[in-house]
Amino acid sequence: MTYQNFSLKQLQDIDAAHHLHPFTDHKDLRDAGARIITHAQGPFVYDTEGNEILDGMAGLWCVNIGYGRDELADVAYAQMKELPYYNSFFRCSTPSPVLLAQKLAEIAPKNVNQVFYGSSGSEANDTALRLVRHYWALEGKPQKNRIISRKWAYHGSTIAGTSLGGMEAMHGQLHGAVPNIAHVMPPYAFELKEKGESDHDFGLRAARAVEDAILEAGPENVAAFIGEPAMGAGGVKVPPESYWPEIDRICKKHDVLLMLDEVITGYGRTGEWFAAQRLGLEPDTITTAKALTSGYQPLSALLVGDRIAATLVEKGGEFYHGYTYSGHPVACAVALRNLEIIEREGLIERVREDTGPYFAEALEERLAGHGIVGETRSFGLMGAIEIVSHKDTRKRFDGGGAAAVAVRDHAIAEGMMMRAVGNTMILSPPLIWTRETIDMACDRIVRALDKAEIDLRKT
Ligand SMILES: *Cc1c(COP(=O)(O)O)cnc(C)c1O
């Protein structure tokens, strides 16, 4: 790229003139200008000003093996030269999606052995929704098509993704959601647990909200429950341990399919290939994308359980669905090598045995005691910090999420990239972080919290 010939101001002006950013207040962006990241190496990203920023979000939950992996560039280059593209429609295939599918079947939970490709998590959830409804139709139960989801869920930004998701603001702009999707309470103990209620009991109560929704609709009308193992974009809401076993029991009891959205948790983030394995679940679909290629190429894989796959084969008939880039050979080749690197470097074991527990401890010991922190929590290498004005009462600062935004802005100024969601700060570091990187991150976050507290208590 020849961006070096442009000043920051020039790039920002062109950006403002021509580029509509995702999830952005465009008026705001015009006024402030974008932060432009130009290159990255290992755990760091660099902007046009030459600032080095520790990337606590792994890009956007995806760059699990870190930046600057020449190997992936080489694989993409070789695949592009040999075969840049061919489709997988009409009984055609190319080698790399085939070999990737075999690999995915090997690492997925035992009951999951088939893959449907797309280019994004949203597309994969679109596929999942259509596939699950198609499954019940093939089984002679077309009315069994209702999906139960949760408030605060994030399942992508297409119309199906937004409809499956439980983000109120997004639904507000939907002007007509996909019908027959219901949203129940999320397992968000920090705000929803009642006085005197244990985490265990709260987890059961939140799971039973799913059962109530199933019973209300009638189990004969409910196709599936969809959930992220721990909600990501909704603020790293980690359910109590009692939640998933109860959900599993409820789904089995009412013959409701289990759809896990592992777009964030897939490929090592929780210390297993998939959170399903950590939680002991055998889902009927697992949505994956992001870290499948560590973000080096856009690719999603909907992993499909044997129950659904067997019906597709037995009943036959075309499933009228697919994307031009389903099984894109370059993206699949990059994914295969990415998974190989994750294995070769033992990154999943590292999260499970070393950095995951250390991360939890560091958040707890170094951040949870801070004057404006109400709670820290984590799930593998996903973390959350709740920002409050009063620790004991968990009262929030006025101004909606402005306090968390203030923390975020100080954090970035301290060289720490992290996100604010409502009143929650979230982290999703690459799996290459070591104990030293976690220490460095905590140093920077503490400084950001200190500075934000001074600002916030002043106003
Ligand atoms: C990011 C995300 C998606 C959407 O993926 P895109 O690639 O942005 O379409 C879906 N589900 C979850 C849980 C996600 O985090």
Ligand as a Chemical Component Dictionary entry (heavy atoms), coordinates in Angstrom:
data_LIG
# 
_chem_comp.id                   LIG 
_chem_comp.type                 NON-POLYMER 
_chem_comp.pdbx_formal_charge   0 
_chem_comp.three_letter_code    LIG 
# 
loop_
_chem_comp_atom.comp_id 
_chem_comp_atom.atom_id 
_chem_comp_atom.alt_atom_id 
_chem_comp_atom.type_symbol 
_chem_comp_atom.charge 
_chem_comp_atom.model_Cartn_x 
_chem_comp_atom.model_Cartn_y 
_chem_comp_atom.model_Cartn_z 
_chem_comp_atom.pdbx_ordinal 
LIG C1 C1 C 0 -19.024 -11.512 15.114 1  
LIG C2 C2 C 0 -20.122 -12.418 15.438 2  
LIG C3 C3 C 0 -21.054 -12.800 14.477 3  
LIG C4 C4 C 0 -21.098 -12.193 13.108 4  
LIG O1 O1 O 0 -19.966 -12.450 12.360 5  
LIG P1 P1 P 0 -19.637 -11.511 11.103 6  
LIG O2 O2 O 0 -18.449 -12.178 10.490 7  
LIG O3 O3 O 0 -19.361 -10.140 11.633 8  
LIG O4 O4 O 0 -20.829 -11.526 10.218 9  
LIG C5 C5 C 0 -21.998 -13.742 14.824 10 
LIG N1 N1 N 0 -22.019 -14.279 16.055 11 
LIG C6 C6 C 0 -21.145 -13.931 17.007 12 
LIG C7 C7 C 0 -21.211 -14.596 18.335 13 
LIG C8 C8 C 0 -20.174 -12.972 16.737 14 
LIG O5 O5 O 0 -19.331 -12.600 17.698 15 
# 
loop_
_chem_comp_bond.comp_id 
_chem_comp_bond.atom_id_1 
_chem_comp_bond.atom_id_2 
_chem_comp_bond.value_order 
_chem_comp_bond.pdbx_ordinal 
LIG C1 C2 SING 1  
LIG C2 C3 SING 2  
LIG C2 C8 DOUB 3  
LIG C3 C4 SING 4  
LIG C3 C5 DOUB 5  
LIG C4 O1 SING 6  
LIG O1 P1 SING 7  
LIG P1 O2 DOUB 8  
LIG P1 O3 SING 9  
LIG P1 O4 SING 10 
LIG C5 N1 SING 11 
LIG N1 C6 DOUB 12 
LIG C6 C7 SING 13 
LIG C6 C8 SING 14 
LIG C8 O5 SING 15 
# 
